[in-house]
Amino acid sequence: MLRLVLLIAAALAVAFAISFVLGRRGVFVAAAAFVVGAASGILSTIVTACNQCWTEALSVGAFVSMPFFVVGWFALAQAEVERRHRRLLLGLGALMLVQVIWAARMTVLATFQGVCPCGAQLWWLRTSEIASVGFDRLAGPWFMLEAVMTLAVLFSAGRRLVEDAPAR
């Protein structure tokens, strides 16, 4: 647990330093961080193997994706978002909506119904008689929290668009 706290603290320090140095380009740092965070989360559900009851990938994916999201939140919160970044913000919002959809399915099935997370995978075709235990029940809300927080930060950034800087 201490390692996770130290990793998140380091991610916050790096995010602050990068966004302070990059200024307007901090939007691209945030975009890269959100894409890597979402990819590691989605990959963790794909790697989960039901035939061996191996669901540790969910906890690894959740803990690996969180620092990337934290970096993205701070980088985007401090960046000067110009109108030309609007499409990038919309694309990131669409990516987060995809994450909300599959995290909602995982939350309903694994958290509330107690089904193994294999039944909550992206293609929705698997069923399992195994019950979810431990972190399997928290993975869905964890991924949902990341996506909802990111959507809130994206909405806030979209509301404070500034005029494009003049060409140099």
C-alpha positions in Angstrom: 0.0 0.0 0.0 2.9 2.3 0.8 4.3 1.7 -2.7 1.0 2.7 -4.2 0.9 5.9 -2.2 4.5 6.7 -3.2 3.7 5.9 -6.8 0.7 8.3 -6.8 2.7 11.0 -5.1 5.5 10.7 -7.7 2.9 10.8 -10.4 1.4 14.0 -9.0 4.9 15.6 -8.8 5.7 14.6 -12.4 2.3 15.8 -13.6 2.8 19.2 -11.9 6.3 19.6 -13.3 5.4 18.5 -16.8 2.3 20.7 -17.1 4.2 23.7 -15.6 7.0 23.3 -18.2 4.8 22.5 -21.2 2.0 25.0 -20.6 -0.3 24.8 -23.6 1.2 21.4 -24.6 0.1 19.9 -21.3 -3.1 18.9 -23.1 -1.1 16.4 -25.1 0.5 15.0 -22.0 -2.9 14.6 -20.5 -4.2 12.9 -23.6 -1.3 10.4 -23.7 -1.8 9.7 -20.0 -5.5 9.1 -20.4 -5.0 6.8 -23.4 -2.4 4.7 -21.6 -4.5 4.5 -18.4 -7.6 3.5 -20.3 -5.7 1.0 -22.4 -4.2 -0.7 -19.3 -7.6 -0.9 -17.7 -9.3 -2.4 -20.8 -6.3 -4.8 -21.3 -6.7 -6.1 -17.8 -10.2 -7.2 -18.6 -9.1 -8.9 -21.8 -6.2 -10.7 -20.0 -8.5 -12.1 -17.3 -8.6 -15.8 -17.8 -11.8 -17.6 -16.7 -10.6 -21.1 -17.5 -7.9 -20.8 -14.8 -9.9 -18.5 -12.5 -7.1 -15.9 -12.9 -8.6 -12.5 -12.2 -5.5 -10.9 -10.6 -5.1 -8.9 -13.9 -8.0 -6.7 -12.8 -6.3 -5.5 -9.7 -3.0 -5.0 -11.5 -4.8 -3.1 -14.3 -6.6 -0.9 -11.8 -3.5 0.0 -9.8 -1.4 0.5 -12.9 -3.9 2.7 -14.6 -4.6 5.0 -11.7 -1.2 7.0 -11.8 -1.7 7.6 -15.5 -5.2 9.0 -14.8 -3.9 11.2 -11.9 -1.1 12.6 -14.2 -3.7 13.3 -16.9 -6.1 15.0 -14.4 -3.4 17.4 -13.1 -1.9 18.0 -16.5 -5.2 18.9 -18.0 -6.4 20.9 -15.0 -3.3 23.2 -15.4 -3.0 23.3 -19.1 -4.2 26.2 -21.3 -6.8 24.6 -23.5 -7.1 26.2 -26.9 -10.0 25.9 -29.3 -7.9 23.8 -31.6 -7.8 21.1 -28.9 -11.6 20.7 -29.0 -11.5 17.5 -31.1 -8.9 16.0 -28.9 -11.1 16.6 -25.9 -14.1 15.1 -27.6 -12.1 12.0 -28.6 -10.9 11.6 -25.0 -14.5 12.0 -23.9 -15.7 9.3 -26.2 -12.9 7.0 -24.9 -14.0 7.6 -21.4 -17.7 6.9 -22.3 -16.5 3.5 -23.6 -14.8 2.9 -20.3 -18.0 3.9 -18.4 -20.0 1.4 -20.4 -17.8 -1.6 -19.7 -17.1 -0.5 -16.1 -20.8 -0.2 -15.6 -21.3 -3.7 -16.8 -18.5 -5.0 -14.6 -20.0 -3.1 -11.6 -23.4 -4.5 -12.1 -22.3 -8.1 -12.6 -19.2 -8.4 -10.4 -20.1 -5.9 -7.6 -23.8 -6.1 -7.2 -24.6 -9.6 -8.5 -21.4 -11.3 -7.3 -20.6 -13.0 -10.7 -17.1 -13.7 -11.7 -15.6 -10.7 -13.7 -15.3 -13.1 -16.7 -19.0 -12.5 -17.2 -18.4 -8.8 -17.4 -15.8 -8.9 -20.2 -16.2 -6.7 -23.2 -17.8 -9.2 -25.6 -20.5 -10.1 -23.0 -20.7 -13.7 -24.2 -19.1 -15.5 -21.3 -20.9 -16.8 -18.3 -19.4 -18.3 -15.2 -20.8 -20.1 -12.1 -17.9 -18.7 -10.0 -18.5 -15.9 -7.6 -16.4 -12.8 -7.5 -14.3 -12.3 -4.3 -11.9 -9.7 -3.0 -10.8 -6.9 -5.4 -12.9 -8.5 -8.2 -15.9 -6.8 -6.6 -14.2 -3.4 -6.5 -12.6 -3.3 -10.0 -15.8 -2.1 -11.7 -16.4 0.9 -9.4 -12.6 1.7 -9.5 -12.6 1.9 -13.3 -15.9 3.8 -13.3 -14.5 6.3 -10.9 -11.5 6.9 -13.1 -13.7 7.4 -16.2 -16.2 9.7 -14.4 -13.5 11.9 -12.9 -11.8 12.1 -16.3 -15.1 13.2 -17.9 -15.5 15.9 -15.2 -12.0 17.2 -15.8 -12.6 17.1 -19.6 -15.9 19.0 -19.2 -14.2 21.6 -17.0 -11.4 22.0 -19.6 -13.9 22.3 -22.4 -15.6 25.2 -20.6 -12.5 27.2 -20.2 -11.3 27.2 -23.8 -9.1 30.1 -24.7 -8.5 31.7 -28.0 -5.8 30.1 -30.1 -2.4 31.7 -29.6 -1.1 33.7 -32.6 1.2 31.9 -35.0 4.9 32.7 -34.4 
